[in-house]
Amino acid sequence: MSRRQSKTRDEFRRKPTNINAHASTTAVAVLISAFLALLAAAQTLSPGEVRLSSRPYQFQPAIRFESRLVQLEVVVRDSHGRAVSGLTKDNFAVFDAGNKRDLTAFSVETFNATVDTPLNSASPTSDATAQRPAPTPKSPSQNSVSGRWIGLLFDDINTATGDLAHAKIAAARFIKEAVRSGDRIAIFTTSAGLAVEFTNDPAAILAAMTKVQSHPRASAGGLTLCPRMTAYEAYQVVKGDPSAMKAKVVEACSCGGSVCSPDYLETVPDSNFMNLTPTSGTGGAVPTEILNAVLNQAEQTWDQARFASQATLDAIKSSLDHLARKPGKRMLLLASSGFLSNLLEQEQDAIINEAVRASVVINSLDAKGLYAEAPGPPLNETIESAAIPLSTTVFQMRTLGDRLEELDSSMARFAESTGGQLFRNNNDLDLGFHQLGLLPDCTYLLGFDPADDGKYHKIKVELKNVSHDFLQVRPGYFSPGKASAEQPSAANKADDIDTEIRGSTEKSDLPATITVKFGTASSGNPQLTIQTHIDIQKLLFDQQNDRHVQKLTFVSALFDPRGKFVTGKQADMELALKPESFDRLSKTGINGVMQLEAPVGPYHLRVVVQEAFHGSMSAITKELEIR
C-alpha cells in the first residue's frame, strides 16, 4: 500500500527563508489579518533577503527575572514505560559536554492521573488494545484538583488528508474521556493558531476540531511533474548527495525534449557522477542546463520545505506561550505526519527551553501510523511518465528509513527533552492518544549553572545506585554566552521590550516613526493599522559576505484607559540584504505594518521596535479611539 510521505553550498546555508505566520486569537480580541509587511518604494526584495514571522504578544504584567540556570526535566521509566518515583538528588549525575556538573537545584513533581471510565473502543480485539492500562477510578475530591490543561495541536500544514482524518477520529474519543476527568482542552492548528480556547465543554471542542482540514504549503511531489522532487530529495541534492543528484538528473533526462542520454547516465557510478564534465552538447556528458535546472529546483523546493517547517515551529511556540499562562499541570499533544527540520536546530532548542522553563510536557503522535511505501509517487498523484528510472528507485529504497527518521526527528526530540513520549509505527491511534494523554506520575527537575561560551552543549544524565530501563531528558542546550553591553542576551532583550511596553516615556535610540489608520476588517469589526517607519541609514548592520544582516523586533500593544492589556502583536523581520537592496532601502527606509482588531473605545497604544545586535530601541506612545 502506498502512503504519502556533506556538503551544503555556503551561499544556500546563509539564505534566510521568507516566512508568513498566521495570526491566532486572544481571549479579549482577535488578531486577524495580522502581518508584518516590507514596503520599499513599491519594489520587492528577492527570496532570501527577508524572513518574516509573527505571533501574539505575551504581555508580562511584572518584570521577569532572568535565570541562567539550565533546567532539566527528567522522567525515569521502567521496562513497562511507567514513571519511577522515590529517587533523590544523589541518584542523578549530570555531564555537560563530558564534564560532570554539580546540581544546584533539585525538586520532584508528582501527578496522579484520574480516569473515570475506560476508553471505549469499537473493536477492542487488537494486541495494542489489549495492552491498554486499566484505569484507576479516583474520588470526586481528587478529580476536582487534578484537572490538566491540554493543548491539542494538529499539524495541518504537514499532515496528509487521510492521516489527519484518522488522527481526528482518535482525538475525538480521547477528548470525551479527558473532559470527564476534569481536564480542559484547547485546539490549535499549525496553519491558523488557536481554534478554540481552553474549555471542558466537549461539544465546543469537537465542533472546532471538525473544522480542522489539511492545508499543505506545497505539493508533496515538488514544483514540477518531471523530474518529481520531494522535499527530502531536494535537501539531499542541496547537501551534495551524489546518488540524489544522479537520480534527479536521470529523471530530468527522461523527460520529453531532453538532449542527454538517461541510459548512459544510469551506468555512471554514484561516486563519479559529480565529476562528470557538463557540456552544452549531446552524447554521454550532462548538459549544463540540466544540472542547473535540477539544482535550482532542489533549492526552491527545499526553500518551500523550510518555509513550512519554520511555520510549524512558530505554531508550536505560540501554543506553548498560550499554555505557559495556565496554572497547574500542562501538556501539549502534537499530532503530525512529521516535517523536515534540518538546519533549524536553534529554533528547536528555543522551544525546548521554553517548554522546560514553563514545565510543559510535549507529547508527539506520528499520524502516519505503521508506514509502508513503495518506490515512486503515490497512486493518487498525477505523473508525467509511468516509468521510474532505476537510480530513482534505488535512491528511494535506500533512503526510506532515513527519511522517516528525519520527518519524526523534531517530534522525538521535543518529547524526549520535555519528559514526554513519541507514539509512532502503530495504526492504533486511539491507543496513542490514550497513552500520550497521561502525564508522567513523577518528574524530577534538575538544575545546574551553564557554560558561557555561546555554544551547543550535549547533556548526559546517569543514574547512580539504581537501575532502570531508560531516561527521558533533553539532549543538550545552547549556552547563553557572556553577557555584554554590545551583545545582550535574548532573555535580556525580551525583558527590555516588556519594560518599555509597560512604560510611557518616549525612546528614540532607533530612528522610528508611526502612522495609525482606522478601518474595517473582513469580519466587519473595527481594525487598527499601525505602520512603523524605520530609517536604516542610522541602523547598524552586520556584514556577512555580501549581505547586510540585521533583525528587527516589532511589538504593538493596546491598553484600555485603566491600563489593562487588551491585545498585542509581536513580529520579527530578519534581513540579509544584497548591496543593491541595501542602497535602495537606505534612501526609502522600511515600513513594518501590523493590523489588529479590538472593540470600539479609547486606547493607549504602545509601539516598541528593537534591533538585535546592540539592543537599540524605539518606544512610541499614542492615545487613540477606535470607532
C-alpha positions in Angstrom: 0.0 0.0 0.0 1.4 3.4 -0.9 1.3 6.2 1.6 2.3 9.9 1.2 5.1 10.9 2.5 28.0 16.6 3.3 28.3 19.5 1.6 25.8 22.3 1.6 26.7 25.2 -0.6 27.8 28.2 1.6 25.5 30.6 -0.3 22.4 28.5 0.3 23.2 28.0 4.0 23.3 31.7 4.5 20.0 32.4 2.8 17.1 33.0 5.2 13.6 31.8 4.4 10.6 34.0 3.8 8.1 33.1 6.4 4.4 34.0 6.6 3.0 33.3 10.0 -0.8 33.1 10.6 -2.3 35.2 13.4 -4.1 33.5 16.2 -6.8 34.7 18.5 -6.5 36.0 22.1 -9.1 35.8 24.9 -10.0 39.5 24.6 -9.6 40.5 21.0 -9.0 38.7 17.7 -5.8 39.3 15.9 -7.0 38.9 12.3 -5.1 39.5 9.1 -2.1 40.5 11.3 1.2 40.6 9.4 4.5 42.3 9.0 4.9 43.7 5.5 8.0 45.0 3.9 7.4 48.1 1.7 10.3 49.5 -0.2 9.4 52.2 -2.8 6.9 49.7 -4.4 9.8 47.3 -5.1 10.0 43.8 -3.6 13.0 42.0 -2.3 14.2 38.8 -3.8 13.7 35.5 -1.9 16.3 35.0 0.8 16.7 38.8 1.7 13.9 38.9 4.3 12.2 36.4 6.6 9.1 37.4 8.4 7.4 35.8 11.4 4.7 36.9 13.8 2.8 35.8 16.9 0.5 37.2 19.6 2.4 39.3 22.1 2.6 37.7 25.5 2.2 40.7 27.9 4.2 40.4 31.2 2.4 42.4 33.9 5.6 42.3 36.1 9.3 42.3 35.3 10.7 38.8 34.7 13.9 37.9 36.3 16.4 36.1 34.0 17.7 32.8 35.3 20.8 31.4 33.7 20.2 28.0 35.4 19.8 25.1 32.9 16.7 23.2 33.9 16.4 19.6 33.1 13.0 17.8 33.3 13.8 14.1 33.7 11.4 11.2 33.6 12.7 7.8 34.7 10.7 4.9 33.3 10.8 1.1 33.9 10.5 -1.7 31.4 6.7 -1.2 31.2 7.0 2.6 30.4 5.8 3.6 33.9 7.4 6.6 35.6 9.6 5.7 38.5 9.3 7.6 41.8 11.3 7.7 45.0 14.6 8.9 43.7 16.7 11.6 45.3 19.3 14.2 44.2 22.1 11.7 45.0 20.7 9.3 42.4 21.5 11.6 39.5 24.7 12.6 37.8 24.7 15.3 35.0 27.5 15.6 32.4 27.8 18.7 30.3 29.9 18.1 27.2 31.6 15.2 29.1 32.2 17.3 32.3 30.4 16.5 35.4 28.2 19.4 36.8 27.2 20.0 40.3 23.4 20.1 40.8 22.4 23.5 42.2 18.7 22.8 42.1 16.6 19.6 42.6 12.9 19.1 43.0 10.3 16.4 42.4 6.8 16.8 40.8 4.2 14.1 41.2 0.9 13.8 39.5 -1.8 11.1 39.9 -3.8 11.0 36.7 -7.6 10.4 37.0 -9.6 8.4 34.6 -13.3 8.0 35.4 -14.1 5.3 32.8 -12.1 3.1 30.5 -11.5 4.2 26.9 -14.3 2.7 24.8 -13.2 1.1 21.5 -15.3 -0.1 18.7 -13.0 -3.1 18.1 -11.1 -3.9 21.3 -9.6 -7.1 19.8 -6.1 -6.0 18.6 -3.0 -6.7 20.6 -2.3 -3.0 21.1 -5.8 -2.5 22.6 -5.3 -5.4 24.9 -2.2 -3.7 26.3 -4.0 -0.6 27.4 -3.5 0.0 31.1 -6.6 -0.4 33.3 -7.9 3.0 34.6 -7.8 3.8 38.3 -11.0 5.5 39.5 -10.5 8.4 41.8 -12.7 10.1 44.3 -14.6 13.3 43.3 -12.4 15.3 45.6 -9.3 14.0 43.8 -10.8 14.7 40.5 -11.6 18.3 41.4 -8.0 19.2 41.9 -6.3 17.1 39.3 -7.6 18.7 36.1 -5.0 19.5 33.5 -4.6 22.0 30.7 -4.1 20.0 27.4 -3.3 21.7 24.1 -4.1 19.5 21.1 -2.0 20.8 18.2 -2.9 19.4 14.8 -0.2 19.9 12.2 -2.5 20.6 9.3 0.4 22.0 7.2 2.5 18.8 7.0 -0.2 16.1 7.6 -1.9 14.4 4.6 -5.7 14.5 4.5 -6.1 10.8 5.3 -3.7 10.8 8.2 -5.3 13.9 9.6 -8.8 12.3 9.4 -7.6 9.2 11.3 -6.0 11.4 14.0 -9.2 13.5 14.4 -11.3 10.3 14.9 -8.9 9.1 17.6 -8.7 12.5 19.2 -12.5 12.8 19.5 -12.6 9.7 21.6 -9.7 10.9 23.8 -11.4 14.3 24.3 -14.6 12.8 25.6 -12.6 10.8 28.2 -10.3 13.7 29.2 -13.2 16.1 29.8 -14.8 13.6 32.1 -11.6 13.6 34.1 -11.8 17.3 34.7 -9.2 18.3 32.1 -9.6 21.5 30.0 -8.6 21.3 26.3 -7.8 23.8 23.6 -7.4 23.1 19.9 -4.6 24.6 17.9 -3.5 24.2 14.3 -0.2 25.0 12.7 -1.8 27.0 9.9 -4.0 29.2 11.9 -3.1 29.0 15.6 -5.8 28.8 18.3 -9.1 27.2 17.1 -10.9 27.1 20.4 -9.9 28.4 23.8 -9.4 26.0 26.8 -12.7 24.6 27.9 -14.2 21.5 29.4 -17.2 21.6 27.0 -16.7 18.6 24.8 -19.3 19.9 22.2 -17.3 23.1 21.7 -14.0 21.2 21.4 -15.4 18.7 19.0 -17.1 21.3 16.9 -13.8 23.2 16.5 -11.9 20.0 15.6 -14.3 19.1 12.8 -13.2 22.3 11.0 -9.5 21.2 11.0 -8.5 20.4 7.5 -5.2 19.8 5.7 -3.5 22.9 4.4 -0.3 21.9 2.7 2.1 24.7 1.8 3.5 22.8 -1.2 2.8 19.8 -3.4 4.3 16.6 -1.9 5.8 15.9 -5.4 7.6 19.2 -5.7 7.4 22.0 -8.1 7.2 20.0 -11.4 5.8 16.7 -12.6 9.2 15.8 -14.3 11.5 15.5 -12.5 9.4 14.8 -9.5 11.3 16.0 -6.4 10.2 15.7 -2.8 11.4 17.9 -0.1 13.7 15.2 1.3 15.2 14.6 -2.2 15.7 18.3 -2.6 17.6 18.6 0.7 19.9 15.7 -0.3 20.6 17.3 -3.7 21.4 20.7 -2.0 23.5 18.9 0.6 25.6 17.3 -2.2 24.5 13.7 -2.1 25.7 12.3 -5.5 23.1 9.5 -5.6 20.3 12.0 -5.1 21.8 14.3 -7.8 22.1 11.3 -10.2 18.5 10.2 -9.6 17.1 13.6 -10.3 19.3 14.3 -13.3 18.4 10.9 -14.8 14.7 11.7 -14.3 15.2 15.1 -15.9 16.9 13.5 -18.9 14.0 11.1 -19.2 11.6 14.0 -19.6 10.4 14.8 -23.1 12.7 17.1 -25.1 15.9 16.3 -23.2 19.2 16.1 -25.1 21.1 13.8 -22.7 21.1 10.1 -22.5 19.5 8.6 -19.3 20.7 5.1 -20.3 24.3 6.2 -20.3 23.9 8.1 -17.0 22.5 5.1 -15.3 25.8 3.3 -15.9 27.9 6.0 -14.2 28.8 5.1 -10.6 27.4 7.4 -7.9 30.9 8.3 -6.7 31.9 9.6 -10.2 28.6 11.3 -11.0 29.5 14.7 -9.6 32.8 14.6 -11.6 31.2 14.5 -15.0 32.0 17.5 -17.1 28.9 19.5 -18.0 28.7 20.4 -21.7 26.2 22.1 -23.9 26.3 19.2 -26.4 24.8 15.8 -26.6 26.1 12.3 -26.0 27.4 11.0 -22.7 28.0 14.2 -20.9 25.4 16.0 -18.8 24.1 19.3 -20.4 24.8 22.3 -18.2 21.2 23.4 -18.4 20.0 20.1 -17.0 22.4 20.3 -14.0 21.5 23.9 -13.3 17.8 23.2 -13.6 17.9 20.3 -11.2 19.9 22.3 -8.6 17.7 25.3 -8.9 14.6 23.1 -8.5 16.2 21.5 -5.4 16.9 24.9 -3.8 13.4 26.2 -4.4 11.8 23.0 -3.2 14.0 23.0 -0.1 13.1 26.7 0.5 9.4 25.7 0.5 10.0 22.9 2.9 11.9 25.1 5.3 9.1 27.7 5.0 6.6 25.1 6.1 8.9 23.8 8.9 9.5 27.2 10.3 5.8 28.0 10.3 5.2 24.7 12.2 7.9 25.6 14.8 6.3 29.1 15.1 2.9 27.4 15.8 4.4 25.1 18.4 6.0 28.1 20.2 2.7 30.0 20.0 0.8 27.1 21.5 3.4 26.8 24.3 3.1 30.6 25.0 -0.6 30.0 25.5 -0.2 27.0 27.8 2.5 28.7 29.8 0.0 31.2 31.2 -2.2 28.5 32.7 -1.9 27.2 36.3 -1.2 23.6 37.3 -0.3 20.7 35.0 0.1 21.5 31.3 0.7 19.4 28.3 1.0 20.0 24.5 0.0 17.0 22.3 1.3 17.4 18.8 -0.3 15.2 16.1 1.7 15.3 12.8 2.9 13.2 9.9 6.3 14.8 10.5 8.3 17.6 9.0 11.9 18.2 7.9 13.7 20.5 10.4 17.3 20.3 9.2 19.3 23.5 9.8 16.6 24.6 12.4 18.3 23.3 15.5 18.5 26.6 17.4 14.7 27.2 16.8 14.0 23.7 18.2 16.2 24.3 21.2 14.5 27.6 22.0 11.1 25.7 22.0 12.6 23.1 24.3 14.0 25.7 26.7 10.6 27.5 26.9 8.7 24.2 27.5 11.1 23.2 30.2 11.0 26.6 31.9 7.2 26.6 31.8 7.0 22.9 32.9 5.0 22.0 29.8 5.3 18.3 28.6 5.3 17.8 24.8 3.9 14.5 23.6 4.1 13.7 19.9 1.9 11.4 17.8 3.0 10.3 14.4 -0.2 10.4 12.4 1.3 8.2 9.6 0.8 5.2 11.8 2.6 2.0 10.6 4.2 3.3 7.5 4.6 1.3 4.2 5.6 2.8 1.0 6.6 1.6 -2.5 9.1 3.5 -4.6 7.7 6.1 -6.9 4.8 8.6 -6.5 1.6 7.8 -4.6 -1.2 6.2 -6.6 -3.4 9.3 -6.4 -0.7 11.7 -7.7 -0.6 12.9 -11.3 2.6 11.8 -13.1 4.1 12.6 -16.5 5.6 9.3 -17.1 4.8 5.8 -15.7 8.5 4.8 -16.0 10.6 5.3 -12.9 14.4 5.4 -13.6 16.4 2.7 -11.8 18.6 5.3 -10.0 15.4 6.9 -8.5 14.1 3.5 -7.3 17.4 2.6 -5.7 17.7 6.0 -4.0 14.2 6.0 -2.6 14.5 2.4 -1.3 17.9 3.1 0.2 16.9 6.4 2.0 13.3 5.4 3.1 14.3 4.7 6.7 16.5 7.8 6.9 13.7 10.0 5.5 11.1 8.7 8.0 13.6 9.3 10.9 14.2 12.9 9.6 10.4 13.5 9.5 10.0 12.4 13.1 13.2 13.8 14.5 11.8 17.1 15.8 8.8 15.3 17.3 11.0 12.8 19.0 13.4 15.5 20.3 10.5 17.6 21.7 9.1 14.6 23.5 12.4 13.3 24.8 13.5 16.7 26.0 10.4 17.6 28.0 9.6 14.3 29.6 7.0 13.3 27.0 6.7 10.4 24.7 6.6 9.8 20.9 4.0 7.4 19.6 4.7 6.0 16.1 4.8 2.9 14.0 1.3 2.0 15.2 -2.0 2.3 13.5 -4.0 2.2 16.8 -4.1 6.0 17.2 -6.8 5.5 19.9 -4.1 3.9 22.0 -1.7 6.6 21.0 -3.9 9.4 22.3 -4.7 7.4 25.4 -1.0 6.8 26.2 0.1 10.3 25.4 -2.7 11.9 27.3 -1.3 10.5 30.5 1.2 12.9 32.1 4.1 11.1 33.9 3.3 10.3 37.5 6.7 11.6 38.6 9.1 14.1 37.1 12.5 15.2 38.5 13.6 18.8 38.0 17.4 19.2 37.9 19.3 22.5 37.6 22.9 23.5 37.1 24.9 26.5 36.1 25.6 26.6 32.3 28.8 27.3 30.5 29.1 30.8 29.0 30.8 30.1 25.6 27.6 30.5 23.5 28.0 27.0 22.0 25.8 24.0 21.9 26.5 21.5 24.8 25.4 17.9 24.8 23.9 16.7 28.1 24.1 13.2 29.6 22.2 12.2 32.7 23.2 9.0 34.5 21.5 7.2 37.4 23.6 6.2 40.4 22.9 3.3 42.7 19.7 2.4 40.8 19.0 0.7 37.5 16.0 1.4 35.2 15.5 0.9 31.5 15.6 4.5 30.2 15.6 8.2 31.0 13.8 10.9 29.2 15.8 14.2 29.2 16.7 17.0 26.8 19.8 16.1 24.7 21.6 19.4 25.1 21.3 23.2 25.3 22.8 26.3 23.8 24.8 28.2 26.4 23.8 31.9 26.8 27.3 33.2 26.2 28.9 36.1 28.1 26.5 38.9 28.5 27.8 42.3 27.4 26.5 45.7 26.6 27.5 45.1 22.9 25.6 41.8 22.6 22.7 41.5 25.2 21.2 38.1 25.6 17.9 37.2 24.1 16.3 37.0 27.6 17.6 40.4 28.4 16.2 41.8 25.2 12.8 40.3 25.9 12.8 41.9 29.3 13.8 45.2 27.8 10.9 45.1 25.4 8.5 44.1 28.2 9.8 47.0 30.3 9.3 49.5 27.5 5.8 48.2 26.7 4.8 48.8 30.3 6.3 52.3 30.3 5.1 55.6 28.8 8.2 57.6 28.1 9.4 58.1 24.5 12.6 56.4 23.4 14.5 57.2 20.2 17.7 55.2 20.2 16.4 53.6 17.0 15.1 56.1 14.3 11.4 55.2 14.0 8.0 56.9 13.5 4.5 55.5 13.4 1.3 56.2 11.4 -2.1 54.9 12.6 -5.1 54.3 10.4 -8.6 53.1 11.2 -10.6 50.8 9.0 -12.8 47.7 9.0 -11.6 44.1 8.8 -13.2 41.5 6.6 -15.1 40.3 9.6 -16.8 43.6 9.9 -15.1 44.5 13.1 -13.1 47.7 13.7 -9.4 47.3 12.6 -6.4 49.3 13.6 -3.4 49.5 11.2 -0.1 50.6 12.7 2.7 51.4 10.2 6.2 51.8 11.7 8.8 53.5 9.5 12.5 52.7 10.1 15.3 54.9 8.8 18.0 52.3 8.2 20.7 54.9 7.4 21.2 55.2 11.2 20.8 51.5 11.8 23.9 49.3 12.3 24.2 46.2 10.2 26.5 43.2 10.4 28.4 42.4 7.2 28.3 38.7 6.3 30.0 38.1 3.0 28.0 40.2 0.5 24.9 40.6 2.8 23.9 43.3 5.2 22.4 41.4 8.1 20.1 42.6 10.9 17.0 41.6 12.8 14.2 43.9 13.9 11.6 43.0 16.5 8.3 45.0 16.4 5.8 44.9 19.2 2.4 46.8 19.3 0.2 46.7 22.4 -3.2 48.2 23.2 -4.3 49.1 26.7 -7.6 50.3 27.9 -8.0 53.6 29.9 -7.4 51.7 33.2 -4.1 50.4 31.9 -5.4 46.8 31.4 -3.7 45.0 28.5 -6.2 44.3 25.7 -4.3 42.8 22.8 -0.9 42.9 21.1 1.2 41.6 18.4 4.9 40.8 18.1 6.8 40.2 14.8 10.3 39.7 13.7 11.9 40.9 10.4 15.2 39.2 9.6 17.2 40.9 6.9 20.0 39.7 4.7 20.1 42.4 2.1 22.1 42.4 -1.1 24.2 45.5 -1.7 21.7 46.9 -4.3 18.8 46.4 -2.0 20.6 47.9 1.0 21.4 51.0 -1.1 17.8 51.4 -2.2 16.3 50.9 1.3 18.9 53.3 2.8 17.1 56.0 0.7 13.5 54.9 1.2 13.5 53.2 4.6 11.5 50.2 5.7 7.9 50.1 6.8 6.6 47.4 9.2 2.8 47.2 9.1 0.6 45.5 11.8 -3.2 45.1 11.8 -5.1 44.4 15.0 -8.8 44.1 15.8 -10.2 45.5 19.0 -13.6 46.6 20.3 -14.8 50.2 19.9 -13.4 52.5 22.6 -10.5 54.6 23.8 -7.0 53.0 23.9 -3.4 53.7 24.9 -1.2 52.4 22.1 2.4 51.5 22.8 4.8 50.6 19.9 8.4 49.3 20.6 11.0 48.4 18.0 14.3 46.8 18.8 17.3 45.8 16.7 19.2 42.6 17.5 22.9 43.3 17.6 23.1 46.2 20.1 19.6 46.2 21.6 18.9 49.8 20.4 15.2 50.6 20.8 12.4 53.0 19.8 9.4 53.4 22.1 6.4 55.4 21.0 3.1 56.2 22.8 -0.2 57.3 21.2 -3.6 57.9 22.6 -6.4 56.9 20.2 -10.0 55.9 20.0 -11.4 53.1 17.8 -14.9 53.9 16.4 
